[in-house]
Amino acid sequence: FYATDPESLRMFLDALKRDGLYLHKLILEPACGMGHLSKVLEKEGYVVKSSDLVNRGYGVSGVDFLQVNTEWHGDILTNPPYKYAQEFVEKALEIVDVGGLVIMFLKIQFLEGKSRRKLFDQNPPKYVYVNSARQTCYINGDMSNKMSSASCYCWFIWSFRCIFI
């Protein structure tokens, strides 16, 4: 697994505040790994429900987010396994309550691809925060060796809203 550098989330939260945008108090982190993102959110005063399919020593393990069928009354924020990124976005949009945000840390290449065209046509993100400085994701959560990265990561934000016609 690839853990997100906590500094990436701190910079994102600072950018949101600068832009007058705020997360809801309750956040679901469904691919929490070792808790790198959850710990930053908790330190900032958010109430975080952390889970992961694999037990990595943090949160509730054995939870397959893609099989969850209950509505979520808050925001969903995670760095999903890239192989299942589209499925994570679709599941989050399916279960998040009206007014909730879906926030995913993904490579900028997520914007590309014919297979995701339908997703973006039906559910375009409201915001995409692009990190101008390359962000690092750490293999197996080992942050002892700071490496450079050739990948450009973004924070994608979808805002679930109900539209009546």
N, C-alpha and C positions, 0 to 999 in steps of 0.2 A: 504494500500500500504506500501511497505518497502523502505524507503529512504536509499541511500548509504551514508556512512560516507564520507564527502569530503576528509578526510585524505587518504582514500583508493585510490582516483583518484590522489592526489598529489604524493603519493608513486609510483604509476604506471607511471605518467609522468616523474618522476625522473629516474625510471628504463629505460624508453625508451631513454631518453637523454644519460644515461650511456652507453647504447648499440648502440648509434648512429642512433636511429630511431626517426622519427618525424611525427607528425600528419599534415595533410593538414590544411591550414588556416581556411577553411570553414567546420563547423561541424553541423550535424543534431542531435538533442537530442529529439527523438520522444516519450519518456516516462518521461518527465522532472519533474513530480511531483511538488515539491516546489522549484525546481531550484538548488538543492544542487550541482549537477555535472556541470550544465551550468555556475553557478557563478564562479566555480574554473577555468573552461576553459576560460571564458571571462577575468578573472583576469590575466590569462597567455597570453592574447592577441589574442585569437581565436575569430572568428566571429561565433556565435552560433545561430542557428534557433531552438528555444525550443517550443515543443508542447506536448500536452497530451490529452487523451480522456476525462479525468475528470478535472474540474477546481479546481486547488489546489493553485491558486493565483500566478501562474508564467507561462509565455509563452502563447501560443495560445491554448485555450481549445476547446474541441469538435472535435479534429482531431483524427480519427481512423487510426493509422499508417498502419494497415493491409489492409486498403482499398485504400491507396495512390497508384497512378498509374503514377506519374511523375518521371523521372530520377533525381537522385541527383548527383551534381557535387562537391563532397567533401567527407568527411568521415562521418560515422554514428556511434555514440557512445551512449550507454545507458545501464541502468539496467532494462531490460524488466520485465513485470509481468511473474513470473516463469511459470505459467500455459500456457503462450503463447510464451515461450522463443524460441522454435524451429520455430514457425511461424514468429517471429520477425527476426530471423537470415535469414530465407528463403526470406522474403520480402526485407530485407536490401540488400541481395546479388542480388536480382532481380532488384532493382532500383539504386544501386550505380553505378557510372560511372567507366569506365576502369581506373585503378590506385587508386581508392578509397579504403579506409579501412573500414571494418565493425568490430566494437569493442563492445563486450558485457561483462558485469559484471555478471557472473553466478556461481552457485555452481559447485564445481568440479565434482559432480555427473552428470552434463550435459554430460560428456564424456561417461556415461553408457547408456545402454538401447537399446534394439533391434529396437525400433521405430525410433531412431536417426541414426542407422547404415547407412542408405542410404544417409542421409545428410553428414555424415563424409566421406563416400566413394566418393561421388561426389564433396564435398567441404570441404576438410580437413582444419582446421585452420592452418595458417602459424606459429603463435606463441601462446603459452598459458603461461601467467604470473601467477604463483601460489603464493598466499600470504602465506608465512610460518607462519606469525602471524595471528590469526583468526581476520577477519574483521566483523564489526557489520553493520547490516541493521536495521534501526529504524522503528518500527511500526508506521504508520501514520505520519512519518517524525518528531516525537517527540524526539529530541536529548538532552533533558534536563536530561535524566537518562541514563548514559553510562552503557550499559550492556555487559556482556561477551557473546561470541558466540561459539557454538559448530560446526558451519558450516565453511567449507573451501571454500573461494571464489577465483575465477580466473578472469583474464581479457583475454578473447579469442579474437584473432585478425585474421580475414580473409582478405586476400588481393585479390581484384578482378583484374584479369588480363585476357587478351584476348590471347588465344593460337590458332594458326592456324596450321592445319596439312595437 
